[in-house]
Structure formats: structure tokens, C-alpha cells
């Protein structure tokens, strides 16, 4: 094999390994955060899980950002594995109370 072909194969191999590592970290961090992220149940939405504390403004914003970041895995998990989705933050519940049961 020529040196050029061998260099291309090693570069392609390194890229594949790097992408697999990124995918492993993405999926692993989702599994960890969805199972152990914020382990205290939130009063109004106990079926879901939280990536951050849903009661504070900063925690609620962090939860929403991570929910959008992990959206593909949330859909896979909700439809095929556990059937659970992230819970609502206090800000979400206060902004549209009629959608979430009518009253708090």
C-alpha cells in the first residue's frame, strides 16, 4: 500500500473513531441526566424527568436548553423505550396553566 493511501485510511479511521466517541458521549450524557439529573420529583409533573432544577429561573432555562439539545434522544426514548418525556418547568406551568390541568 502506498503511503498516501495509508494516510487517508488512517485519517478516515480517526474521523470515524472521533464521531463514535462524540455519539457515545451524547447518548451517555443523556442517559445519565435523564436518570440522575435532578432526582427530586417536581410537584406538578411527576411523570417526567428534569435535566436541572425546574423551580428556579436559571434551572428552568437550563432544563429547556438541554431539552432542545437532546430532542432526538428524548423522542426515541419516549416513543420506543421508557415512554417518559421531560417535565414542565415552573415558568412553563405558569405561562399556560389551562394547558397543564387548569390550575396549579
Secondary structure as the mmCIF struct_conf table of DSSP 4:
data_model
#
loop_
_struct_conf.conf_type_id
_struct_conf.id
_struct_conf.beg_label_comp_id
_struct_conf.beg_label_asym_id
_struct_conf.beg_label_seq_id
_struct_conf.end_label_comp_id
_struct_conf.end_label_asym_id
_struct_conf.end_label_seq_id
HELX_RH_AL_P HELX_RH_AL_P1 UNK A 3 UNK A 36
BEND BEND1 UNK A 37 UNK A 38
BEND BEND2 UNK A 40 UNK A 40
HELX_LH_PP_P HELX_LH_PP_P1 UNK A 41 UNK A 42
TURN_TY1_P TURN_TY1_P1 UNK A 43 UNK A 44
TURN_TY1_P TURN_TY1_P2 UNK A 46 UNK A 47
BEND BEND3 UNK A 48 UNK A 48
STRN STRN1 UNK A 49 UNK A 49
BEND BEND4 UNK A 51 UNK A 52
BEND BEND5 UNK A 54 UNK A 56
HELX_RH_AL_P HELX_RH_AL_P2 UNK A 57 UNK A 69
TURN_TY1_P TURN_TY1_P3 UNK A 70 UNK A 70
HELX_RH_AL_P HELX_RH_AL_P3 UNK A 71 UNK A 76
HELX_RH_PI_P HELX_RH_PI_P1 UNK A 77 UNK A 81
BEND BEND6 UNK A 82 UNK A 82
STRN STRN2 UNK A 86 UNK A 86
HELX_LH_PP_P HELX_LH_PP_P2 UNK A 87 UNK A 89
HELX_RH_AL_P HELX_RH_AL_P4 UNK A 90 UNK A 95
HELX_RH_3T_P HELX_RH_3T_P1 UNK A 97 UNK A 100
TURN_TY1_P TURN_TY1_P4 UNK A 101 UNK A 101
BEND BEND7 UNK A 102 UNK A 102
#
